[in-house]
Amino acid sequence: MKFFVDTANVDEIRELESYGLIDGVTTNPSLIKKSG
């Protein structure tokens, strides 16, 4: 099983990646807009 995080928040991505919990990232334009 692979785990993908659905966010554009770079801090969240870095934190989860540091734990080795994610295999990749997905996002969309609305999430990018919300993250600034």
C-alpha positions in Angstrom: 0.0 0.0 0.0 1.2 3.5 -0.8 0.3 6.7 1.0 -0.1 10.0 -0.8 -0.8 13.3 0.9 -3.2 15.6 -0.8 -1.9 19.1 0.1 0.1 22.0 -1.1 1.3 22.9 2.4 5.1 22.5 2.1 5.5 22.4 5.9 3.1 19.5 6.2 4.8 17.7 3.3 8.2 18.1 4.9 7.1 16.9 8.3 5.4 13.8 7.0 8.3 13.0 4.7 10.7 13.3 7.6 8.8 10.4 9.3 9.0 8.4 6.1 5.2 8.1 6.1 4.4 9.2 2.5 5.2 7.9 -0.9 4.1 11.0 -2.8 2.1 14.2 -3.0 -1.0 15.1 -5.0 -2.6 18.5 -5.1 -4.9 20.7 -7.2 -5.2 24.4 -8.0 -7.6 25.1 -5.1 -5.3 23.6 -2.5 -2.4 25.6 -3.9 -4.5 28.8 -3.7 -5.4 28.1 0.0 -1.8 27.4 0.9 -0.6 30.8 -0.4 
